[in-house]
Amino acid sequence: MPPLSSLPENMQKVVKAAAGKVPPLAGPAFLGRWSTRTTKDLSERIKSAVGGFPPENANEETSINLTAYILQANGALSGTDPLTATIAIPIGRLTENLAQADTPASKR
């Protein structure tokens, strides 16, 4: 993780306001928290979070692109239909293969 001082001042304020804790966006902790929620839920959460410190040149697609990136980082594969703000697919369904790979065969 980059040093807090390397972030823009508005982002530093957000991290400090959260007592220095930033929830993970990939891995078992993220999947445990988000697997029952939908892609729409994640996109809306990202949109509201990014609104506090919008990246340069942010537009309507920014939260969708970030959602796609986070899903991909968690093992989701691209589908045939584009991801939109209105699509609501359970995140656990998109990342099932990753979750199964992390589970010993004896527990499946």
C-alpha positions, 0 to 999 in steps of 0.5 A: 500500500502506498504511504498515506502522504503520497495520496492527494490531500482529499484522499488522505482526508477520506482515509484518515476519517476511516481511522486509516482502514481501507476495506480490501477490494480483492481476495477472501475478505472482499468475497466474504463481504460482497459475494451475496451482493450484486454487481449493481450494488458494487457499482453504486457503492463505488460511484458514491465512494468515488464521488468524494474524491473523483479521479481526473476525467471521471465520467459516467463510465468510471464506476462501471470500469472500476467495478469491472476491474475489481471483479476481474481482480477477484477472478470474474471472467468477462461475459458476452454482455457489457457490464452496465449500472443496471445489471445485477448479477450476484458477485458470488456467481461470477467468482465461484471458480475462485472460491472453489479453488481456495476451498480444499477438495475435502470441504467441497 
